[in-house]
Amino acid sequence: MTKRPGPQGGEGAPQVRDLPTRIDATGRRRESDALGTIEVPADRYWGAQTQRALVHFSIGEDRMPRAVYHAYGSIKKAAALVNGREGRLAGWQADLIAHVADEVVSGALDDHFPLHVWQSGSGTQVNMNVNEVITNRAIQLVGGVLGSKDPVHPNDHVNMGQSSNDTFPTAMHLATVRSLHDHVLPRVSLLQEAIAAKSRAWYDVVKTGRTHLQDAVPLSVGQEWSGYAAQLSDAIEGLRATLPGLYQLAIGGTAVGTGLNAPEGFGAAVAQELAQATGHPFRVAVNSFAAQGSLDAMVAASAGLRALAVPLMKIANDIRWMASGPRCGIGELILPPNEPGSSLMPGKVNPTQCEAMMMVCAQVLAEDSSVALAGGQGNFELNTMRPLVINNVLHSARTLADACEKLRVHCVEGAELNRERIDDQVARSLMLVTALCPELGYDRASQIAHMAADEGTTLREAAIASGHIGAEDFDRIVDPRKMARLTE
């Protein structure tokens, strides 16, 4: 096996081997923790505490999101570098832990993080899963015996200066910031831009307005869609406004916020390392007791996702209503035919992207309700519903981001107007009578509208037949473009 010098070298530093991230072994091996020994799969890097968690918390099929583990990798690397720089870890130990932590961040060790969401409310099992995997992988790289905790120990070295109670909330914030910044905000922004582009393209196309699902006075398609674009702009700004709370990290507070067993300034130094590594302005929390005893920043982020889901549901629902038909519905929009709509009815095309978005939004609203409930359930110095919260927030973020991309690419960008249908509906609308109110008064205008409806005539025919207004004046006053304020 090819060898290379140990990280940073130094007196007594072991040689670090260049090995793939796998264990070529079968059967079981024995690992130990404070409760004794337990057998673990021989081809896995995890240790005793992870194995016990698999026994005690095999609840459902929900696995802890990979993003949490990747965030944990960043935390373990930052902590090791700080501890190495301050001389609490040997230089080679710090660099070796940082090297393996990079493998965690990259996803190379994902198969070794098997835990369920439903576990200790502090996320202790996840923290120890990461500690054990980094330890055994590091031991493997220096030619040691897996499970020996020598020359790297999961608690004494990988977890140095840390507790699950401050690292898990820190990992929650890192993972959430990455998800919002890298996925949700870019994808919803592109959707907003696509909707805004349709608004500009269709700005002078007059259509029938609708209130209470009934005909109303005219407006333009572009005006209507400008409202959608504005809703999303507001939601984007609201979601961005939750980021500053997430930039505050609990790291350094250890068990209850006092920082016991963490050196002075440790949390601030780790936060600075994380800021430099990620490019986000992470910093140690202003108040560590609030950071660990509450979930306020996560609740706010979830609320921001909820505030995005609400307009997205409205927009998707409006689009599918406008596309209803093609002959027996509103029929104003023609959506891209992405797939056959029915196994029974040939030629049917359904607004499937809108339906998917609406289901995602309904799920986000439900998940946010659970997050809000969990946020109010913390007791004293620790909120112990953290796994539920991070699972819900990351799930909401991921599905919203994906749904925004799919709605944009497979629906909005390819949507077209049925101009013949739109123009015909405007011409037949009885609510154009509203323009006659200043000239004839509300009561006479109402009589004309009812006459047209009862007799099945056009509004123009009914108005002229009423004797209240002539054809020339009707044509001058009842102009849909003027009513939509598209012309002077």
Secondary structure, DSSP 8 states (H G I E B T S, - for coil): --EE--TT--TT---EE---S-----SEEEEEETTEEEEEETT----HHHHHHHHHT--SS-B--HHHHHHHHHHHHHHHHHHHHTTSS-HHHHHHHHHHHHHHHHTTTGGG---BSSS-TT-HHHHHHHHHHHHHHHHHHTT--TTS--S--IIIIITTT--HHHHHHHHHHHHHHHHIIIIIHHHHHHHHHHHHHHHHHTTT-EEEEEETTEEEEEEEHHHHHHHHHHHHHHHHHHHHTTHHHHHEE-TT-TTTSS-TTS-TTHHHHHHHHHHHHHSS--EE-S-HHHHHH--HHHHHHHHHHHHHHHHHHHHHHHHHHHT--SSSS---EE----S---SSSTT----HHHHHHHHHHHHHHHHHHHHHHHHT--BTTB---HHHHHHHHHHHHHHHHHHHHHHIIIIITT-EE-HHHHHHHHHH-GGGGGGGHHHH-HHHHHHHHHHHHHHT--HHHHHHHHTSS-HHHHHHH--HHHHTTS--
